[in-house]
Amino acid sequence: MKLLRISAVLCLFLGVTSLANAQTTADLPRGNVSGFGSFALSASDGLDKGYGGGASGAYFFTDAIGFEGAFSTRTFDVAATGDNQLSGGEVSTNILSLNLIGRFATGSIQPYVSGGVAFFMYDYTIDSVVASQLAQFNFTANEEIENTIGFNFAGGADFQFSDRVGAFVEGRYTIATADTTGGLTDQITNITAATAGEQQFSVFTFNGGIRIFF
């Protein structure tokens, strides 16, 4: 039994070694395009967990250094807080990012790190229950989360199954602070009370998807 266990471990080691050495650094692809799904955990007060996805493309000038452009979208529930001055609702977050990426050229398994700037676009909708309650008292709420610029940082690994097809997993941290504006309008007098605040978007995202190499 002990000999069988040793043989199994040895076979596993040889299999992983074979996968890692199946491709030399001279064969590494220069670029890729990807599609992925996302699960996001918020570190910011007022934001719940979210789901989404996106697409990206990268090009490497050397085996190790390249640039990456990505689009991703996520949807979060937003709770009212003293900082954001919102009534609560849902926000769709669309992110355009441009990153510098560093790849560890180890063969078919390619760890990487990346980081760069990101443009955050928000589409906020007030909770329908809150809107209905305000309407009963002849009030209308108009609230927005302003678009902003932030940063993102990631670490992950590519798994190249063939010359053209692979997969990846990564963890990505995005950070931004968005201004919020609001107004509560009395439908009878047409008088509006304006408010302003800010919402932090510090989010840990776990992404996974398919890569096409070229």
N, C-alpha and C positions, 0 to 999 in steps of 0.2 A: 504493500500500500504506500509506504514511504517513497519507494522508487517510482511509483505511478505519479505521485504528487510532484516529485522532482522533474519527471518527464513532461508533465503538463505545464509547469512553470517555464521550463526551457523552451517548449514549443511556443508559448505565448510571447516570451521574450524575443525569440527568433522572428515571429510574425510581425511584432511591432517594429523591430529593427529593419525588417525587409520593407515595410511600408514607408518608414522614414527615409530609407535610402533608395527608394524606387526611382527617385528623380534627382538628378544633380542640379546644382545651382545654375549651371549653364542652360538648363532646360526650363527654368522658371518663367512663367508667362509674364508679359509686360503689362497686361491690363485685365480687367474683369468688369462685368456688370452683374448686379444682384437684385433679388427680390426677397423681402423678409417680413416676418411677423414680429410683433413687439408686445411685451408685458412690462408695464411701468409702475414703479413704487415711488410715491412722492415723499420728500423730506420737508415739505413746506406746509405750514398751517393753512387750512382751508381747502387743500386738494386731497382727493381720494385717489386710489389706484386707478390705472387706466389701461386701455388696450389700443392697438393700432397696427401699423405696418409701414412699408415704404420701399424705396428703390435707391440704388447707389451705383456709382461707377468709379473706377480707379485706374490710374496709369502710373507705372513705375519707370523712372528715368534710369535707375540702377536696380540691381537685385534687391537692394535694401530700402531705397527712398522713393516716395512717390506722392501724388496728390489724390484726394478723394472728394467727390461731390456727392451729396445725398439729399433726398427728399423723404421726410417721414411725417406721419400724421398720428395723433393720439387724441383720445377723448377722455375727459375727466369730469367728475362731479365736483362742483365748487360750493363750499359752505360759506355762509356769511361770517365775517370776522371784523374786529375793530379796525384792522389794517386795510382790508380791501374795500370796505364800505359798499359791498354788494349785497343783494337780497338772497343770493343763492341760486344755483342753476347748473348748467352744463357748458363746458367750453371745449371746442375742437381746436387743437393746437397743430398748426402746420409749420414745419421747420425746414428751412433750406440751409445747408451747412457746406463749408469748404474747409478741408482739413489736410494737414501734413501727416503722412502715414509712414511709419517705419516697420519694415518686415524683417523677421529673422529667417534667413534663407536656409532652412534645415531640410528641405526636400518636400515630400508630399504633405507633411504637416507643417504649416507656416504660421507661427505666432506673430502677432503684430500689436502695435500701439498707435494711436492717432489722437490728434487734437486740433482745434481750430475755432473759427468764428461761426456763428449761426444767426440767421434772421428768423424770428418767431412771429407768426401771424395767428391771431386769435379770432374765433367766431363764438361769441358768448350769447347764450339764450337763458333768460330768466325762467326759473321753475314755474310751470303752468299753474300749480296750486297757489303759489305766492301771487302771481299775476291776477288770478281770479279773485283772491281775497281782497286785493287792492281795488279791483274794479267794483266790488260791492260797495266801497266807500267813495266811488267816483275819483279814484286816483289811477294814474298810469305811470309805470316806472320805465325809464329808458336808461340802460346801463351798458357800458362797453369796457373791454379790456384792450388797451392800446398795443399795437405791434411794437416790437422792440428788438434789440440786438443783444446776444449773449454769447456763451461759449459752450463747447462740448469736448469731452475727453473719453477715450475708449481703449479697451484692451480685449483681444480675442484671438481666435485661431482659424485659419483656413484649412480645410481638409480636401485635398485634390484627389479625386477618384480616377481621373483620366486626364488627357491633355486638355480637354475642353470643359469638363463637368466636375463640380465639387459642391461643398457646403461650408457654412461658417456658423460660429456662435460667438457672441461678444457681450460684454457689459459696457454700457455707455452712460456717462453722467452729463446731464445738461443743466445749465444754470442761467437764469435770466430774471430780471425784475421788471414787471410791466406796470405802467400807470393805469389806474382804473378811474372812470368817470361815471357819474350817475345823476339822474334827475327824477324827482317825484313831482308830477304835474297834477294839479287839481283841475279836473275836467270842467268844473262849473266856473271857476274864476280864471282859469288858464294861467295860474301862477305856478312857477316851477321852483322848487328848492333843489339846488345843485350840491353834489357831494364829490369828493375826490379822495383817492387812496392809492394803494399799490398792492400787487400780488406777487409773491415770490414763486418762481417755478424752478425749484431744485428737485430734479427727478433722476432716479436710477432706472435705467431701461435695460431689459434683457432681450436681445435680438437674436434671431436665428433664421437661416434661409438658404437659398440655392445660389451658387455662383457659377457664371459662365465665363471661362477664361479665354483670352486671345493673345 
